[in-house]
Amino acid sequence: MKLPIIKHFQKNNDAQKLEHTIEVLESFCEHRSVKEDEMDVVGELITNLAGAVEMDKMVKDGMSEKDAANAFAKRVLGSIDQ
């Protein structure tokens, strides 16, 4: 997860475009010829894209971009700690 990339995605793309991109990347990973190292890279991209979608929702609900980014990061780090 890279917060600067998530912010960039969120600012420069609408949520629908990000969700479609996630679907395409998930489909790519389902193909049998995709190697583990490729899946790792795609997984990182999906995480960043999903973070941008979540941030976009929080910003639209009235949260500042900074607070939305921090809330998302805390949620991810909290789920890792469990």
PDB file of N, CA, C and O in Angstrom, chain B, residues numbered from 101:
ATOM      1  N   MET B 101       0.844  -1.171   0.000  1.00  0.00           N
ATOM      2  CA  MET B 101       0.000   0.000   0.000  1.00  0.00           C
ATOM      3  C   MET B 101       0.892   1.238   0.000  1.00  0.00           C
ATOM      4  O   MET B 101       1.782   1.380   0.839  1.00  0.00           O
ATOM      5  N   LYS B 102       0.644   2.113  -0.937  1.00  0.00           N
ATOM      6  CA  LYS B 102       1.411   3.351  -1.045  1.00  0.00           C
ATOM      7  C   LYS B 102       0.445   4.522  -1.076  1.00  0.00           C
ATOM      8  O   LYS B 102      -0.236   4.764  -2.072  1.00  0.00           O
ATOM      9  N   LEU B 103       0.401   5.247   0.044  1.00  0.00           N
ATOM     10  CA  LEU B 103      -0.555   6.333   0.190  1.00  0.00           C
ATOM     11  C   LEU B 103      -0.436   7.409  -0.889  1.00  0.00           C
ATOM     12  O   LEU B 103      -1.468   7.887  -1.360  1.00  0.00           O
ATOM     13  N   PRO B 104       0.772   7.820  -1.309  1.00  0.00           N
ATOM     14  CA  PRO B 104       0.834   8.827  -2.382  1.00  0.00           C
ATOM     15  C   PRO B 104       0.190   8.344  -3.686  1.00  0.00           C
ATOM     16  O   PRO B 104      -0.432   9.129  -4.402  1.00  0.00           O
ATOM     17  N   ILE B 105       0.340   7.060  -3.989  1.00  0.00           N
ATOM     18  CA  ILE B 105      -0.278   6.514  -5.202  1.00  0.00           C
ATOM     19  C   ILE B 105      -1.790   6.465  -5.044  1.00  0.00           C
ATOM     20  O   ILE B 105      -2.526   6.783  -5.977  1.00  0.00           O
ATOM     21  N   ILE B 106      -2.248   6.070  -3.875  1.00  0.00           N
ATOM     22  CA  ILE B 106      -3.697   6.029  -3.617  1.00  0.00           C
ATOM     23  C   ILE B 106      -4.300   7.418  -3.787  1.00  0.00           C
ATOM     24  O   ILE B 106      -5.342   7.571  -4.424  1.00  0.00           O
ATOM     25  N   LYS B 107      -3.648   8.430  -3.218  1.00  0.00           N
ATOM     26  CA  LYS B 107      -4.133   9.812  -3.359  1.00  0.00           C
ATOM     27  C   LYS B 107      -4.160  10.229  -4.827  1.00  0.00           C
ATOM     28  O   LYS B 107      -5.110  10.865  -5.284  1.00  0.00           O
ATOM     29  N   HIS B 108      -3.110   9.865  -5.558  1.00  0.00           N
ATOM     30  CA  HIS B 108      -3.049  10.210  -6.980  1.00  0.00           C
ATOM     31  C   HIS B 108      -4.206   9.573  -7.750  1.00  0.00           C
ATOM     32  O   HIS B 108      -4.876  10.240  -8.539  1.00  0.00           O
ATOM     33  N   PHE B 109      -4.437   8.278  -7.515  1.00  0.00           N
ATOM     34  CA  PHE B 109      -5.554   7.588  -8.176  1.00  0.00           C
ATOM     35  C   PHE B 109      -6.875   8.260  -7.835  1.00  0.00           C
ATOM     36  O   PHE B 109      -7.703   8.497  -8.714  1.00  0.00           O
ATOM     37  N   GLN B 110      -7.068   8.566  -6.557  1.00  0.00           N
ATOM     38  CA  GLN B 110      -8.338   9.134  -6.099  1.00  0.00           C
ATOM     39  C   GLN B 110      -8.588  10.507  -6.717  1.00  0.00           C
ATOM     40  O   GLN B 110      -9.714  10.818  -7.104  1.00  0.00           O
ATOM     41  N   LYS B 111      -7.559  11.316  -6.808  1.00  0.00           N
ATOM     42  CA  LYS B 111      -7.723  12.673  -7.339  1.00  0.00           C
ATOM     43  C   LYS B 111      -7.930  12.696  -8.852  1.00  0.00           C
ATOM     44  O   LYS B 111      -8.615  13.580  -9.366  1.00  0.00           O
ATOM     45  N   ASN B 112      -7.350  11.740  -9.566  1.00  0.00           N
ATOM     46  CA  ASN B 112      -7.319  11.811 -11.029  1.00  0.00           C
ATOM     47  C   ASN B 112      -8.254  10.848 -11.744  1.00  0.00           C
ATOM     48  O   ASN B 112      -8.237  10.775 -12.973  1.00  0.00           O
ATOM     49  N   ASN B 113      -9.071  10.105 -10.998  1.00  0.00           N
ATOM     50  CA  ASN B 113      -9.975   9.125 -11.618  1.00  0.00           C
ATOM     51  C   ASN B 113     -11.280   9.066 -10.847  1.00  0.00           C
ATOM     52  O   ASN B 113     -11.305   9.287  -9.636  1.00  0.00           O
ATOM     53  N   ASP B 114     -12.360   8.768 -11.546  1.00  0.00           N
ATOM     54  CA  ASP B 114     -13.608   8.572 -10.825  1.00  0.00           C
ATOM     55  C   ASP B 114     -13.682   7.129 -10.321  1.00  0.00           C
ATOM     56  O   ASP B 114     -12.997   6.239 -10.825  1.00  0.00           O
ATOM     57  N   ALA B 115     -14.526   6.926  -9.321  1.00  0.00           N
ATOM     58  CA  ALA B 115     -14.614   5.622  -8.649  1.00  0.00           C
ATOM     59  C   ALA B 115     -15.006   4.501  -9.609  1.00  0.00           C
ATOM     60  O   ALA B 115     -14.517   3.379  -9.484  1.00  0.00           O
ATOM     61  N   GLN B 116     -15.873   4.795 -10.551  1.00  0.00           N
ATOM     62  CA  GLN B 116     -16.307   3.765 -11.494  1.00  0.00           C
ATOM     63  C   GLN B 116     -15.144   3.274 -12.347  1.00  0.00           C
ATOM     64  O   GLN B 116     -15.019   2.074 -12.589  1.00  0.00           O
ATOM     65  N   LYS B 117     -14.306   4.176 -12.799  1.00  0.00           N
ATOM     66  CA  LYS B 117     -13.139   3.797 -13.603  1.00  0.00           C
ATOM     67  C   LYS B 117     -12.190   2.930 -12.766  1.00  0.00           C
ATOM     68  O   LYS B 117     -11.657   1.936 -13.257  1.00  0.00           O
ATOM     69  N   LEU B 118     -11.986   3.309 -11.512  1.00  0.00           N
ATOM     70  CA  LEU B 118     -11.117   2.537 -10.620  1.00  0.00           C
ATOM     71  C   LEU B 118     -11.674   1.130 -10.387  1.00  0.00           C
ATOM     72  O   LEU B 118     -10.923   0.154 -10.395  1.00  0.00           O
ATOM     73  N   GLU B 119     -12.982   1.029 -10.180  1.00  0.00           N
ATOM     74  CA  GLU B 119     -13.608  -0.279  -9.958  1.00  0.00           C
ATOM     75  C   GLU B 119     -13.493  -1.170 -11.188  1.00  0.00           C
ATOM     76  O   GLU B 119     -13.265  -2.373 -11.063  1.00  0.00           O
ATOM     77  N   HIS B 120     -13.648  -0.593 -12.366  1.00  0.00           N
ATOM     78  CA  HIS B 120     -13.487  -1.374 -13.599  1.00  0.00           C
ATOM     79  C   HIS B 120     -12.047  -1.865 -13.753  1.00  0.00           C
ATOM     80  O   HIS B 120     -11.808  -2.990 -14.193  1.00  0.00           O
ATOM     81  N   THR B 121     -11.112  -1.023 -13.392  1.00  0.00           N
ATOM     82  CA  THR B 121      -9.705  -1.414 -13.469  1.00  0.00           C
ATOM     83  C   THR B 121      -9.414  -2.569 -12.524  1.00  0.00           C
ATOM     84  O   THR B 121      -8.679  -3.492 -12.873  1.00  0.00           O
ATOM     85  N   ILE B 122      -9.988  -2.520 -11.331  1.00  0.00           N
ATOM     86  CA  ILE B 122      -9.828  -3.616 -10.368  1.00  0.00           C
ATOM     87  C   ILE B 122     -10.368  -4.909 -10.958  1.00  0.00           C
ATOM     88  O   ILE B 122      -9.732  -5.957 -10.843  1.00  0.00           O
ATOM     89  N   GLU B 123     -11.531  -4.847 -11.584  1.00  0.00           N
ATOM     90  CA  GLU B 123     -12.126  -6.043 -12.189  1.00  0.00           C
ATOM     91  C   GLU B 123     -11.221  -6.635 -13.273  1.00  0.00           C
ATOM     92  O   GLU B 123     -11.066  -7.853 -13.360  1.00  0.00           O
ATOM     93  N   VAL B 124     -10.632  -5.777 -14.090  1.00  0.00           N
ATOM     94  CA  VAL B 124      -9.737  -6.253 -15.156  1.00  0.00           C
ATOM     95  C   VAL B 124      -8.503  -6.915 -14.543  1.00  0.00           C
ATOM     96  O   VAL B 124      -8.081  -7.978 -14.999  1.00  0.00           O
ATOM     97  N   LEU B 125      -7.932  -6.304 -13.530  1.00  0.00           N
ATOM     98  CA  LEU B 125      -6.743  -6.882 -12.897  1.00  0.00           C
ATOM     99  C   LEU B 125      -7.059  -8.207 -12.209  1.00  0.00           C
ATOM    100  O   LEU B 125      -6.254  -9.137 -12.252  1.00  0.00           O
ATOM    101  N   GLU B 126      -8.221  -8.297 -11.578  1.00  0.00           N
ATOM    102  CA  GLU B 126      -8.627  -9.564 -10.960  1.00  0.00           C
ATOM    103  C   GLU B 126      -8.778 -10.653 -12.023  1.00  0.00           C
ATOM    104  O   GLU B 126      -8.377 -11.797 -11.808  1.00  0.00           O
ATOM    105  N   SER B 127      -9.345 -10.297 -13.146  1.00  0.00           N
ATOM    106  CA  SER B 127      -9.498 -11.249 -14.239  1.00  0.00           C
ATOM    107  C   SER B 127      -8.136 -11.699 -14.755  1.00  0.00           C
ATOM    108  O   SER B 127      -7.942 -12.879 -15.048  1.00  0.00           O
ATOM    109  N   PHE B 128      -7.208 -10.781 -14.867  1.00  0.00           N
ATOM    110  CA  PHE B 128      -5.850 -11.107 -15.294  1.00  0.00           C
ATOM    111  C   PHE B 128      -5.235 -12.162 -14.375  1.00  0.00           C
ATOM    112  O   PHE B 128      -4.600 -13.106 -14.844  1.00  0.00           O
ATOM    113  N   CYS B 129      -5.425 -11.999 -13.071  1.00  0.00           N
ATOM    114  CA  CYS B 129      -4.834 -12.922 -12.084  1.00  0.00           C
ATOM    115  C   CYS B 129      -5.437 -14.326 -12.160  1.00  0.00           C
ATOM    116  O   CYS B 129      -4.816 -15.293 -11.720  1.00  0.00           O
ATOM    117  N   GLU B 130      -6.624 -14.437 -12.707  1.00  0.00           N
ATOM    118  CA  GLU B 130      -7.279 -15.736 -12.794  1.00  0.00           C
ATOM    119  C   GLU B 130      -6.699 -16.617 -13.904  1.00  0.00           C
ATOM    120  O   GLU B 130      -6.949 -17.822 -13.932  1.00  0.00           O
ATOM    121  N   HIS B 131      -5.936 -16.028 -14.807  1.00  0.00           N
ATOM    122  CA  HIS B 131      -5.377 -16.813 -15.907  1.00  0.00           C
ATOM    123  C   HIS B 131      -4.237 -17.690 -15.399  1.00  0.00           C
ATOM    124  O   HIS B 131      -3.430 -17.254 -14.577  1.00  0.00           O
ATOM    125  N   ARG B 132      -4.175 -18.892 -15.874  1.00  0.00           N
ATOM    126  CA  ARG B 132      -3.216 -19.883 -15.378  1.00  0.00           C
ATOM    127  C   ARG B 132      -1.757 -19.535 -15.669  1.00  0.00           C
ATOM    128  O   ARG B 132      -0.862 -20.045 -14.994  1.00  0.00           O
ATOM    129  N   SER B 133      -1.502 -18.687 -16.646  1.00  0.00           N
ATOM    130  CA  SER B 133      -0.117 -18.385 -16.992  1.00  0.00           C
ATOM    131  C   SER B 133       0.487 -17.247 -16.159  1.00  0.00           C
ATOM    132  O   SER B 133       1.667 -16.930 -16.306  1.00  0.00           O
ATOM    133  N   VAL B 134      -0.309 -16.644 -15.298  1.00  0.00           N
ATOM    134  CA  VAL B 134       0.203 -15.547 -14.476  1.00  0.00           C
ATOM    135  C   VAL B 134       1.076 -16.128 -13.373  1.00  0.00           C
ATOM    136  O   VAL B 134       0.664 -17.021 -12.633  1.00  0.00           O
ATOM    137  N   LYS B 135       2.283 -15.602 -13.282  1.00  0.00           N
ATOM    138  CA  LYS B 135       3.250 -16.098 -12.309  1.00  0.00           C
ATOM    139  C   LYS B 135       3.049 -15.417 -10.955  1.00  0.00           C
ATOM    140  O   LYS B 135       2.399 -14.376 -10.860  1.00  0.00           O
ATOM    141  N   GLU B 136       3.611 -16.015  -9.924  1.00  0.00           N
ATOM    142  CA  GLU B 136       3.430 -15.511  -8.564  1.00  0.00           C
ATOM    143  C   GLU B 136       3.961 -14.086  -8.401  1.00  0.00           C
ATOM    144  O   GLU B 136       3.319 -13.258  -7.754  1.00  0.00           O
ATOM    145  N   ASP B 137       5.115 -13.797  -8.975  1.00  0.00           N
ATOM    146  CA  ASP B 137       5.661 -12.443  -8.838  1.00  0.00           C
ATOM    147  C   ASP B 137       4.791 -11.408  -9.559  1.00  0.00           C
ATOM    148  O   ASP B 137       4.695 -10.260  -9.125  1.00  0.00           O
ATOM    149  N   GLU B 138       4.165 -11.818 -10.653  1.00  0.00           N
ATOM    150  CA  GLU B 138       3.236 -10.930 -11.356  1.00  0.00           C
ATOM    151  C   GLU B 138       1.993 -10.696 -10.499  1.00  0.00           C
ATOM    152  O   GLU B 138       1.468  -9.584 -10.440  1.00  0.00           O
ATOM    153  N   MET B 139       1.537 -11.742  -9.845  1.00  0.00           N
ATOM    154  CA  MET B 139       0.375 -11.600  -8.962  1.00  0.00           C
ATOM    155  C   MET B 139       0.670 -10.661  -7.797  1.00  0.00           C
ATOM    156  O   MET B 139      -0.204  -9.912  -7.361  1.00  0.00           O
ATOM    157  N   ASP B 140       1.892 -10.703  -7.297  1.00  0.00           N
ATOM    158  CA  ASP B 140       2.264  -9.798  -6.214  1.00  0.00           C
ATOM    159  C   ASP B 140       2.158  -8.337  -6.654  1.00  0.00           C
ATOM    160  O   ASP B 140       1.644  -7.493  -5.919  1.00  0.00           O
ATOM    161  N   VAL B 141       2.644  -8.051  -7.849  1.00  0.00           N
ATOM    162  CA  VAL B 141       2.580  -6.686  -8.378  1.00  0.00           C
ATOM    163  C   VAL B 141       1.125  -6.274  -8.593  1.00  0.00           C
ATOM    164  O   VAL B 141       0.724  -5.174  -8.212  1.00  0.00           O
ATOM    165  N   VAL B 142       0.348  -7.146  -9.196  1.00  0.00           N
ATOM    166  CA  VAL B 142      -1.062  -6.841  -9.451  1.00  0.00           C
ATOM    167  C   VAL B 142      -1.815  -6.684  -8.125  1.00  0.00           C
ATOM    168  O   VAL B 142      -2.691  -5.827  -8.001  1.00  0.00           O
ATOM    169  N   GLY B 143      -1.472  -7.506  -7.147  1.00  0.00           N
ATOM    170  CA  GLY B 143      -2.109  -7.384  -5.832  1.00  0.00           C
ATOM    171  C   GLY B 143      -1.840  -6.030  -5.203  1.00  0.00           C
ATOM    172  O   GLY B 143      -2.730  -5.435  -4.596  1.00  0.00           O
ATOM    173  N   GLU B 144      -0.626  -5.545  -5.345  1.00  0.00           N
ATOM    174  CA  GLU B 144      -0.285  -4.206  -4.832  1.00  0.00           C
ATOM    175  C   GLU B 144      -1.094  -3.135  -5.566  1.00  0.00           C
ATOM    176  O   GLU B 144      -1.592  -2.194  -4.947  1.00  0.00           O
ATOM    177  N   LEU B 145      -1.221  -3.282  -6.878  1.00  0.00           N
ATOM    178  CA  LEU B 145      -2.032  -2.330  -7.649  1.00  0.00           C
ATOM    179  C   LEU B 145      -3.494  -2.363  -7.203  1.00  0.00           C
ATOM    180  O   LEU B 145      -4.112  -1.314  -7.022  1.00  0.00           O
ATOM    181  N   ILE B 146      -4.036  -3.542  -7.031  1.00  0.00           N
ATOM    182  CA  ILE B 146      -5.437  -3.673  -6.605  1.00  0.00           C
ATOM    183  C   ILE B 146      -5.638  -3.026  -5.240  1.00  0.00           C
ATOM    184  O   ILE B 146      -6.634  -2.338  -5.016  1.00  0.00           O
ATOM    185  N   THR B 147      -4.692  -3.246  -4.328  1.00  0.00           N
ATOM    186  CA  THR B 147      -4.786  -2.631  -3.002  1.00  0.00           C
ATOM    187  C   THR B 147      -4.817  -1.109  -3.116  1.00  0.00           C
ATOM    188  O   THR B 147      -5.631  -0.452  -2.467  1.00  0.00           O
ATOM    189  N   ASN B 148      -3.946  -0.557  -3.928  1.00  0.00           N
ATOM    190  CA  ASN B 148      -3.910   0.894  -4.106  1.00  0.00           C
ATOM    191  C   ASN B 148      -5.182   1.417  -4.760  1.00  0.00           C
ATOM    192  O   ASN B 148      -5.702   2.460  -4.363  1.00  0.00           O
ATOM    193  N   LEU B 149      -5.681   0.704  -5.753  1.00  0.00           N
ATOM    194  CA  LEU B 149      -6.925   1.114  -6.416  1.00  0.00           C
ATOM    195  C   LEU B 149      -8.116   1.036  -5.466  1.00  0.00           C
ATOM    196  O   LEU B 149      -8.949   1.942  -5.427  1.00  0.00           O
ATOM    197  N   ALA B 150      -8.191  -0.046  -4.706  1.00  0.00           N
ATOM    198  CA  ALA B 150      -9.288  -0.188  -3.739  1.00  0.00           C
ATOM    199  C   ALA B 150      -9.210   0.902  -2.678  1.00  0.00           C
ATOM    200  O   ALA B 150     -10.236   1.417  -2.235  1.00  0.00           O
ATOM    201  N   GLY B 151      -8.006   1.248  -2.276  1.00  0.00           N
ATOM    202  CA  GLY B 151      -7.828   2.344  -1.328  1.00  0.00           C
ATOM    203  C   GLY B 151      -8.331   3.655  -1.894  1.00  0.00           C
ATOM    204  O   GLY B 151      -8.946   4.447  -1.180  1.00  0.00           O
ATOM    205  N   ALA B 152      -8.073   3.889  -3.170  1.00  0.00           N
ATOM    206  CA  ALA B 152      -8.554   5.112  -3.813  1.00  0.00           C
ATOM    207  C   ALA B 152     -10.075   5.150  -3.864  1.00  0.00           C
ATOM    208  O   ALA B 152     -10.679   6.207  -3.680  1.00  0.00           O
ATOM    209  N   VAL B 153     -10.695   4.001  -4.114  1.00  0.00           N
ATOM    210  CA  VAL B 153     -12.168   3.932  -4.128  1.00  0.00           C
ATOM    211  C   VAL B 153     -12.708   4.248  -2.730  1.00  0.00           C
ATOM    212  O   VAL B 153     -13.660   5.016  -2.593  1.00  0.00           O
ATOM    213  N   GLU B 154     -12.108   3.663  -1.697  1.00  0.00           N
ATOM    214  CA  GLU B 154     -12.543   3.913  -0.321  1.00  0.00           C
ATOM    215  C   GLU B 154     -12.335   5.375   0.060  1.00  0.00           C
ATOM    216  O   GLU B 154     -13.205   5.991   0.675  1.00  0.00           O
ATOM    217  N   MET B 155     -11.186   5.925  -0.304  1.00  0.00           N
ATOM    218  CA  MET B 155     -10.925   7.336  -0.019  1.00  0.00           C
ATOM    219  C   MET B 155     -11.937   8.230  -0.713  1.00  0.00           C
ATOM    220  O   MET B 155     -12.411   9.208  -0.136  1.00  0.00           O
ATOM    221  N   ASP B 156     -12.264   7.893  -1.949  1.00  0.00           N
ATOM    222  CA  ASP B 156     -13.233   8.682  -2.703  1.00  0.00           C
ATOM    223  C   ASP B 156     -14.583   8.702  -1.990  1.00  0.00           C
ATOM    224  O   ASP B 156     -15.233   9.744  -1.907  1.00  0.00           O
ATOM    225  N   LYS B 157     -15.000   7.544  -1.479  1.00  0.00           N
ATOM    226  CA  LYS B 157     -16.273   7.473  -0.747  1.00  0.00           C
ATOM    227  C   LYS B 157     -16.236   8.349   0.495  1.00  0.00           C
ATOM    228  O   LYS B 157     -17.194   9.066   0.784  1.00  0.00           O
ATOM    229  N   MET B 158     -15.124   8.291   1.232  1.00  0.00           N
ATOM    230  CA  MET B 158     -15.012   9.088   2.454  1.00  0.00           C
ATOM    231  C   MET B 158     -14.997  10.585   2.151  1.00  0.00           C
ATOM    232  O   MET B 158     -15.605  11.375   2.873  1.00  0.00           O
ATOM    233  N   VAL B 159     -14.303  10.971   1.083  1.00  0.00           N
ATOM    234  CA  VAL B 159     -14.249  12.386   0.700  1.00  0.00           C
ATOM    235  C   VAL B 159     -15.636  12.864   0.279  1.00  0.00           C
ATOM    236  O   VAL B 159     -16.049  13.967   0.634  1.00  0.00           O
ATOM    237  N   LYS B 160     -16.347  12.041  -0.472  1.00  0.00           N
ATOM    238  CA  LYS B 160     -17.706  12.416  -0.893  1.00  0.00           C
ATOM    239  C   LYS B 160     -18.657  12.507   0.285  1.00  0.00           C
ATOM    240  O   LYS B 160     -19.653  13.228   0.227  1.00  0.00           O
ATOM    241  N   ASP B 161     -18.356  11.778   1.356  1.00  0.00           N
ATOM    242  CA  ASP B 161     -19.171  11.844   2.573  1.00  0.00           C
ATOM    243  C   ASP B 161     -18.795  13.028   3.457  1.00  0.00           C
ATOM    244  O   ASP B 161     -19.361  13.208   4.535  1.00  0.00           O
ATOM    245  N   GLY B 162     -17.831  13.843   2.996  1.00  0.00           N
ATOM    246  CA  GLY B 162     -17.500  15.071   3.706  1.00  0.00           C
ATOM    247  C   GLY B 162     -16.179  15.074   4.457  1.00  0.00           C
ATOM    248  O   GLY B 162     -15.835  16.077   5.082  1.00  0.00           O
ATOM    249  N   MET B 163     -15.447  14.001   4.413  1.00  0.00           N
ATOM    250  CA  MET B 163     -14.162  13.937   5.101  1.00  0.00           C
ATOM    251  C   MET B 163     -13.094  14.613   4.240  1.00  0.00           C
ATOM    252  O   MET B 163     -13.161  14.558   3.012  1.00  0.00           O
ATOM    253  N   SER B 164     -12.121  15.242   4.873  1.00  0.00           N
ATOM    254  CA  SER B 164     -11.025  15.845   4.105  1.00  0.00           C
ATOM    255  C   SER B 164     -10.177  14.737   3.490  1.00  0.00           C
ATOM    256  O   SER B 164     -10.187  13.601   3.966  1.00  0.00           O
ATOM    257  N   GLU B 165      -9.451  15.072   2.440  1.00  0.00           N
ATOM    258  CA  GLU B 165      -8.600  14.069   1.786  1.00  0.00           C
ATOM    259  C   GLU B 165      -7.553  13.521   2.759  1.00  0.00           C
ATOM    260  O   GLU B 165      -7.278  12.321   2.776  1.00  0.00           O
ATOM    261  N   LYS B 166      -6.983  14.400   3.554  1.00  0.00           N
ATOM    262  CA  LYS B 166      -5.963  13.980   4.516  1.00  0.00           C
ATOM    263  C   LYS B 166      -6.545  13.008   5.540  1.00  0.00           C
ATOM    264  O   LYS B 166      -5.948  11.971   5.829  1.00  0.00           O
ATOM    265  N   ASP B 167      -7.715  13.349   6.087  1.00  0.00           N
ATOM    266  CA  ASP B 167      -8.356  12.475   7.075  1.00  0.00           C
ATOM    267  C   ASP B 167      -8.783  11.147   6.452  1.00  0.00           C
ATOM    268  O   ASP B 167      -8.681  10.097   7.085  1.00  0.00           O
ATOM    269  N   ALA B 168      -9.259  11.200   5.211  1.00  0.00           N
ATOM    270  CA  ALA B 168      -9.667   9.967   4.524  1.00  0.00           C
ATOM    271  C   ALA B 168      -8.466   9.060   4.291  1.00  0.00           C
ATOM    272  O   ALA B 168      -8.556   7.847   4.477  1.00  0.00           O
ATOM    273  N   ALA B 169      -7.348   9.643   3.887  1.00  0.00           N
ATOM    274  CA  ALA B 169      -6.134   8.849   3.667  1.00  0.00           C
ATOM    275  C   ALA B 169      -5.662   8.218   4.977  1.00  0.00           C
ATOM    276  O   ALA B 169      -5.305   7.040   5.011  1.00  0.00           O
ATOM    277  N   ASN B 170      -5.661   8.999   6.042  1.00  0.00           N
ATOM    278  CA  ASN B 170      -5.241   8.474   7.337  1.00  0.00           C
ATOM    279  C   ASN B 170      -6.184   7.387   7.849  1.00  0.00           C
ATOM    280  O   ASN B 170      -5.737   6.387   8.411  1.00  0.00           O
ATOM    281  N   ALA B 171      -7.476   7.580   7.655  1.00  0.00           N
ATOM    282  CA  ALA B 171      -8.462   6.582   8.102  1.00  0.00           C
ATOM    283  C   ALA B 171      -8.280   5.270   7.343  1.00  0.00           C
ATOM    284  O   ALA B 171      -8.347   4.192   7.934  1.00  0.00           O
ATOM    285  N   PHE B 172      -8.053   5.361   6.049  1.00  0.00           N
ATOM    286  CA  PHE B 172      -7.842   4.147   5.255  1.00  0.00           C
ATOM    287  C   PHE B 172      -6.571   3.440   5.695  1.00  0.00           C
ATOM    288  O   PHE B 172      -6.567   2.221   5.872  1.00  0.00           O
ATOM    289  N   ALA B 173      -5.494   4.193   5.873  1.00  0.00           N
ATOM    290  CA  ALA B 173      -4.224   3.592   6.291  1.00  0.00           C
ATOM    291  C   ALA B 173      -4.363   2.905   7.649  1.00  0.00           C
ATOM    292  O   ALA B 173      -3.849   1.804   7.846  1.00  0.00           O
ATOM    293  N   LYS B 174      -5.050   3.547   8.572  1.00  0.00           N
ATOM    294  CA  LYS B 174      -5.255   2.942   9.898  1.00  0.00           C
ATOM    295  C   LYS B 174      -6.075   1.665   9.795  1.00  0.00           C
ATOM    296  O   LYS B 174      -5.792   0.688  10.488  1.00  0.00           O
ATOM    297  N   ARG B 175      -7.086   1.666   8.937  1.00  0.00           N
ATOM    298  CA  ARG B 175      -7.925   0.479   8.768  1.00  0.00           C
ATOM    299  C   ARG B 175      -7.107  -0.686   8.199  1.00  0.00           C
ATOM    300  O   ARG B 175      -7.238  -1.822   8.655  1.00  0.00           O
ATOM    301  N   VAL B 176      -6.277  -0.404   7.217  1.00  0.00           N
ATOM    302  CA  VAL B 176      -5.447  -1.459   6.623  1.00  0.00           C
ATOM    303  C   VAL B 176      -4.445  -1.983   7.647  1.00  0.00           C
ATOM    304  O   VAL B 176      -4.299  -3.193   7.820  1.00  0.00           O
ATOM    305  N   LEU B 177      -3.764  -1.075   8.318  1.00  0.00           N
ATOM    306  CA  LEU B 177      -2.774  -1.492   9.307  1.00  0.00           C
ATOM    307  C   LEU B 177      -3.440  -2.221  10.468  1.00  0.00           C
ATOM    308  O   LEU B 177      -2.859  -3.155  11.021  1.00  0.00           O
ATOM    309  N   GLY B 178      -4.629  -1.819  10.841  1.00  0.00           N
ATOM    310  CA  GLY B 178      -5.371  -2.511  11.895  1.00  0.00           C
ATOM    311  C   GLY B 178      -5.751  -3.919  11.498  1.00  0.00           C
ATOM    312  O   GLY B 178      -5.730  -4.826  12.331  1.00  0.00           O
ATOM    313  N   SER B 179      -6.098  -4.115  10.236  1.00  0.00           N
ATOM    314  CA  SER B 179      -6.475  -5.464   9.788  1.00  0.00           C
ATOM    315  C   SER B 179      -5.251  -6.369   9.692  1.00  0.00           C
ATOM    316  O   SER B 179      -5.359  -7.584   9.853  1.00  0.00           O
ATOM    317  N   ILE B 180      -4.093  -5.780   9.431  1.00  0.00           N
ATOM    318  CA  ILE B 180      -2.862  -6.568   9.380  1.00  0.00           C
ATOM    319  C   ILE B 180      -2.458  -7.031  10.785  1.00  0.00           C
ATOM    320  O   ILE B 180      -1.978  -8.150  10.964  1.00  0.00           O
ATOM    321  N   ASP B 181      -2.658  -6.163  11.770  1.00  0.00           N
ATOM    322  CA  ASP B 181      -2.280  -6.474  13.146  1.00  0.00           C
ATOM    323  C   ASP B 181      -3.118  -7.587  13.765  1.00  0.00           C
ATOM    324  O   ASP B 181      -2.683  -8.238  14.715  1.00  0.00           O
ATOM    325  N   GLN B 182      -4.305  -7.806  13.238  1.00  0.00           N
ATOM    326  CA  GLN B 182      -5.204  -8.789  13.852  1.00  0.00           C
ATOM    327  C   GLN B 182      -4.816 -10.198  13.530  1.00  0.00           C
ATOM    328  O   GLN B 182      -5.476 -11.137  13.974  1.00  0.00           O
TER     329      GLN B 182
END
